[in-house]
Amino acid sequence: MLKVKRGFGLNNYCMNNLKVLHLQYMTTEASPGNRLHKAFLDAGINSSLLSLHTELDEQKNLFSLGRNSRWISKLNNRTESYLKRKMTSEFGIFSYPVIGSNISEMNVVLEADVIYIHWVLNGFLSLKNIEQLVKLNKPIIFFMHDMWTITGGCHHSFGCDKYLEHCHNCKFFIGDKKNDLATSEFKKKKKLFSTYDNVHFIAPSKWLFECAKQSALTKEKPVFYIPNYLDEKTFKPFDKNIAKNILNIEKDDYVIAFGAISIDSPYKGWKYLQKALEIMKEDGCFKNVSVLIFGSGYNKEVAEAIPFKTKFMGFLTNEYATNLMYNAADVFLAPSLADNLPYSILESQNCGTPVVAFNIGGIPDLIEHKGNGYLADYKDSIDLAKGIKYCIDNNLKGYALQEFDGDLIMRKHLSLIEQILN
């Protein structure tokens, strides 16, 4: 990893004294905020991370809020649930933060020179709390992990383009209402973003970058494109037979892997994946197939719907266990129907495993069609099955594209900070 002292510095700012703070709802080993925080530390930057919840042991520069804030979070979530009681879940998540914690007077916040805001919903920060941070007159950088920042509350718009002008009569809510929660939230964000000049935005995918440049909320604001950071030292290829042996998989089996935290998620495209596997079974092109499923424990409904041997890996929080799973697989499937820049695809590619996914959202940024994977036509199970067969028949190898090089990504972050501070 690059070190700042090896030639990259801020013109009018002492890099050695620069303090960066990352904010995110939950800190895990694999959470985006934690990965970027560790990358800043590796680059020689004084970085800290503050979250509402953490699954990591106490470490230097890692902070989490106390019991009172967690109680406030629960109160927010109950209030949100009541306000959204007539909402349909057909289109995924809609967030309308009501209350959160005022962190603007904490020392770790006051000492920061630059603040990155990652995913801070679910009762961590409200828009009022975010404005309290903005009023500190420090550079605030929203790192957008989905569309919530640029809409009236939905995390993926599923083709709705009302956010380009003004969200209203939102399809998430039953009935024809001009003034709904989406209208209210859009107005609040519009006022917040337009009032202050120290608010900036990062989109990790070219797709979200274009969405942000067109949104009525952010088209007049500085928006930058910087991909997600992944540590190549952790996710890397090793002998596939060894990985299979560790997981007790026959070495002659073709292994297909995918994540299934919730088959009911409107984002993940489970029914298209299921149909693709059925097509493969009917074609009889591969007799020895094992399916690796991570993200949840044994799920009878999923197991019975898959026409091949299945192995449930559970929820993988350890990056080395995740690395093992990718290395055991011959193909990784990511049939998302709405996604920004999935870490799972980047992780798989770094492990040398090709990825088959739908051509949607930020996914085309990651996949070179028939190079390091296969881009299937949207919601086309036949093409999804065709992609799996193509990767196996051609012994395709996964690899990350050049723009996802860790050093390059960190240089972009440091260049952005230089630009903002100067």
WOTADA-V903496 format. One record per residue. N is the residue number from 1. RES is the residue in three letters. PSI is psi as a letter, one per 20 degrees, with the letter a starting at -180 (* if undefined). NEAR is the number of other ideal C-beta (glycine too) atoms within 12 Angstrom. Layout:
<<N	RES	PSI	NEAR> <N	RES	PSI	NEAR>>
This chain:
<<1	MET	q	25> <2	LEU	q	24> <3	LYS	p	21> <4	VAL	h	32> <5	LYS	i	12> <6	ARG	k	15> <7	GLY	i	12> <8	PHE	p	25> <9	GLY	r	26> <10	LEU	p	23> <11	ASN	g	14> <12	ASN	k	11> <13	TYR	p	22> <14	CYS	o	15> <15	MET	h	28> <16	ASN	h	15> <17	ASN	i	17> <18	LEU	p	32> <19	LYS	p	30> <20	VAL	p	44> <21	LEU	p	41> <22	HIS	p	43> <23	LEU	p	47> <24	GLN	q	39> <25	TYR	g	38> <26	MET	p	31> <27	THR	o	38> <28	THR	r	29> <29	GLU	h	28> <30	ALA	j	34> <31	SER	q	34> <32	PRO	g	40> <33	GLY	h	41> <34	ASN	g	40> <35	ARG	g	39> <36	LEU	h	43> <37	HIS	g	41> <38	LYS	h	35> <39	ALA	h	38> <40	PHE	g	37> <41	LEU	g	28> <42	ASP	h	23> <43	ALA	j	33> <44	GLY	j	24> <45	ILE	q	39> <46	ASN	n	25> <47	SER	q	40> <48	SER	r	38> <49	LEU	p	42> <50	LEU	p	43> <51	SER	r	39> <52	LEU	g	39> <53	HIS	q	27> <54	THR	q	28> <55	GLU	j	21> <56	LEU	q	25> <57	ASP	q	11> <58	GLU	p	11> <59	GLN	q	19> <60	LYS	p	15> <61	ASN	j	26> <62	LEU	p	29> <63	PHE	q	31> <64	SER	q	33> <65	LEU	r	32> <66	GLY	a	18> <67	ARG	h	13> <68	ASN	g	16> <69	SER	h	30> <70	ARG	h	24> <71	TRP	g	18> <72	ILE	h	28> <73	SER	g	34> <74	LYS	h	21> <75	LEU	g	22> <76	ASN	g	34> <77	ASN	h	27> <78	ARG	g	18> <79	THR	g	21> <80	GLU	g	28> <81	SER	h	20> <82	TYR	g	15> <83	LEU	h	25> <84	LYS	j	29> <85	ARG	h	16> <86	LYS	j	17> <87	MET	q	27> <88	THR	q	19> <89	SER	j	22> <90	GLU	h	19> <91	PHE	j	27> <92	GLY	b	31> <93	ILE	p	31> <94	PHE	p	39> <95	SER	p	39> <96	TYR	n	41> <97	PRO	p	37> <98	VAL	g	30> <99	ILE	q	27> <100	GLY	b	39> <101	SER	p	37> <102	ASN	o	23> <103	ILE	j	35> <104	SER	i	28> <105	GLU	j	15> <106	MET	q	25> <107	ASN	g	14> <108	VAL	h	28> <109	VAL	g	34> <110	LEU	h	20> <111	GLU	i	23> <112	ALA	q	37> <113	ASP	h	33> <114	VAL	p	39> <115	ILE	p	44> <116	TYR	p	45> <117	ILE	o	44> <118	HIS	c	38> <119	TRP	o	34> <120	VAL	k	45> <121	LEU	b	36> <122	ASN	k	34> <123	GLY	j	33> <124	PHE	f	40> <125	LEU	p	41> <126	SER	r	33> <127	LEU	h	36> <128	LYS	g	23> <129	ASN	h	35> <130	ILE	g	34> <131	GLU	h	26> <132	GLN	h	26> <133	LEU	g	40> <134	VAL	h	31> <135	LYS	i	21> <136	LEU	i	27> <137	ASN	k	17> <138	LYS	q	31> <139	PRO	p	34> <140	ILE	p	41> <141	ILE	o	39> <142	PHE	o	42> <143	PHE	o	44> <144	MET	o	42> <145	HIS	i	37> <146	ASP	a	39> <147	MET	i	46> <148	TRP	g	42> <149	THR	h	43> <150	ILE	j	42> <151	THR	a	46> <152	GLY	j	41> <153	GLY	h	45> <154	CYS	q	41> <155	HIS	h	34> <156	HIS	p	38> <157	SER	i	33> <158	PHE	l	31> <159	GLY	i	18> <160	CYS	p	26> <161	ASP	k	19> <162	LYS	h	30> <163	TYR	i	36> <164	LEU	h	24> <165	GLU	f	18> <166	HIS	p	25> <167	CYS	p	40> <168	HIS	r	27> <169	ASN	l	21> <170	CYS	p	36> <171	LYS	i	30> <172	PHE	h	38> <173	PHE	p	32> <174	ILE	p	16> <175	GLY	r	14> <176	ASP	n	11> <177	LYS	p	18> <178	LYS	g	15> <179	ASN	o	19> <180	ASP	a	31> <181	LEU	h	33> <182	ALA	h	36> <183	THR	g	27> <184	SER	g	26> <185	GLU	h	39> <186	PHE	g	37> <187	LYS	g	23> <188	LYS	g	26> <189	LYS	g	40> <190	LYS	g	28> <191	LYS	g	19> <192	LEU	g	30> <193	PHE	h	33> <194	SER	h	19> <195	THR	h	18> <196	TYR	q	23> <197	ASP	i	16> <198	ASN	j	25> <199	VAL	p	35> <200	HIS	r	34> <201	PHE	p	38> <202	ILE	p	41> <203	ALA	p	38> <204	PRO	i	41> <205	SER	q	36> <206	LYS	h	25> <207	TRP	g	31> <208	LEU	h	42> <209	PHE	g	30> <210	GLU	h	21> <211	CYS	g	36> <212	ALA	h	39> <213	LYS	i	24> <214	GLN	i	24> <215	SER	p	35> <216	ALA	h	27> <217	LEU	h	39> <218	THR	i	36> <219	LYS	h	22> <220	GLU	j	18> <221	LYS	q	31> <222	PRO	o	26> <223	VAL	p	32> <224	PHE	q	29> <225	TYR	o	29> <226	ILE	o	37> <227	PRO	r	39> <228	ASN	q	42> <229	TYR	p	44> <230	LEU	p	41> <231	ASP	o	34> <232	GLU	i	27> <233	LYS	h	15> <234	THR	g	28> <235	PHE	o	36> <236	LYS	q	25> <237	PRO	q	26> <238	PHE	r	22> <239	ASP	p	16> <240	LYS	h	30> <241	ASN	h	18> <242	ILE	g	15> <243	ALA	g	31> <244	LYS	g	28> <245	ASN	g	17> <246	ILE	h	21> <247	LEU	j	28> <248	ASN	l	16> <249	ILE	p	33> <250	GLU	p	18> <251	LYS	h	20> <252	ASP	i	15> <253	ASP	q	30> <254	TYR	p	32> <255	VAL	p	41> <256	ILE	p	46> <257	ALA	q	48> <258	PHE	r	47> <259	GLY	q	43> <260	ALA	m	38> <261	ILE	g	23> <262	SER	o	20> <263	ILE	i	28> <264	ASP	i	18> <265	SER	p	27> <266	PRO	i	25> <267	TYR	h	33> <268	LYS	i	33> <269	GLY	k	37> <270	TRP	g	34> <271	LYS	h	23> <272	TYR	h	33> <273	LEU	g	42> <274	GLN	g	32> <275	LYS	h	25> <276	ALA	g	41> <277	LEU	h	37> <278	GLU	h	21> <279	ILE	g	26> <280	MET	g	35> <281	LYS	g	23> <282	GLU	h	15> <283	ASP	h	18> <284	GLY	k	14> <285	CYS	h	18> <286	PHE	o	29> <287	LYS	g	16> <288	ASN	n	20> <289	VAL	p	33> <290	SER	p	32> <291	VAL	p	41> <292	LEU	p	42> <293	ILE	p	39> <294	PHE	r	37> <295	GLY	h	28> <296	SER	r	25> <297	GLY	a	17> <298	TYR	p	16> <299	ASN	o	25> <300	LYS	g	13> <301	GLU	g	18> <302	VAL	g	32> <303	ALA	g	21> <304	GLU	h	13> <305	ALA	i	23> <306	ILE	p	32> <307	PRO	j	25> <308	PHE	r	31> <309	LYS	p	25> <310	THR	q	30> <311	LYS	p	31> <312	PHE	p	28> <313	MET	i	35> <314	GLY	a	21> <315	PHE	o	22> <316	LEU	o	28> <317	THR	i	21> <318	ASN	p	19> <319	GLU	h	27> <320	TYR	h	23> <321	ALA	h	25> <322	THR	g	37> <323	ASN	g	32> <324	LEU	g	34> <325	MET	g	41> <326	TYR	h	46> <327	ASN	h	37> <328	ALA	h	41> <329	ALA	q	47> <330	ASP	h	43> <331	VAL	q	48> <332	PHE	p	47> <333	LEU	p	46> <334	ALA	m	52> <335	PRO	l	47> <336	SER	q	42> <337	LEU	i	31> <338	ALA	p	35> <339	ASP	q	42> <340	ASN	e	41> <341	LEU	n	43> <342	PRO	p	41> <343	TYR	h	42> <344	SER	h	40> <345	ILE	g	49> <346	LEU	h	48> <347	GLU	g	43> <348	SER	g	47> <349	GLN	h	40> <350	ASN	h	39> <351	CYS	j	40> <352	GLY	j	33> <353	THR	p	46> <354	PRO	q	44> <355	VAL	p	52> <356	VAL	p	51> <357	ALA	r	50> <358	PHE	q	38> <359	ASN	n	29> <360	ILE	q	34> <361	GLY	c	39> <362	GLY	j	39> <363	ILE	h	38> <364	PRO	i	29> <365	ASP	h	37> <366	LEU	h	47> <367	ILE	p	40> <368	GLU	o	25> <369	HIS	p	25> <370	LYS	j	20> <371	GLY	f	21> <372	ASN	j	35> <373	GLY	b	42> <374	TYR	p	41> <375	LEU	o	33> <376	ALA	q	40> <377	ASP	q	22> <378	TYR	p	24> <379	LYS	k	22> <380	ASP	n	26> <381	SER	h	29> <382	ILE	g	20> <383	ASP	h	26> <384	LEU	g	43> <385	ALA	h	36> <386	LYS	h	24> <387	GLY	g	40> <388	ILE	g	45> <389	LYS	g	30> <390	TYR	g	26> <391	CYS	g	41> <392	ILE	g	28> <393	ASP	h	18> <394	ASN	j	18> <395	ASN	l	15> <396	LEU	q	30> <397	LYS	p	26> <398	GLY	q	41> <399	TYR	q	28> <400	ALA	q	40> <401	LEU	q	27> <402	GLN	h	14> <403	GLU	i	24> <404	PHE	j	36> <405	ASP	p	22> <406	GLY	g	33> <407	ASP	g	25> <408	LEU	g	23> <409	ILE	g	37> <410	MET	h	37> <411	ARG	h	26> <412	LYS	g	29> <413	HIS	g	40> <414	LEU	h	35> <415	SER	h	21> <416	LEU	g	28> <417	ILE	g	38> <418	GLU	g	23> <419	GLN	g	20> <420	ILE	g	29> <421	LEU	h	26> <422	ASN	*	13>>
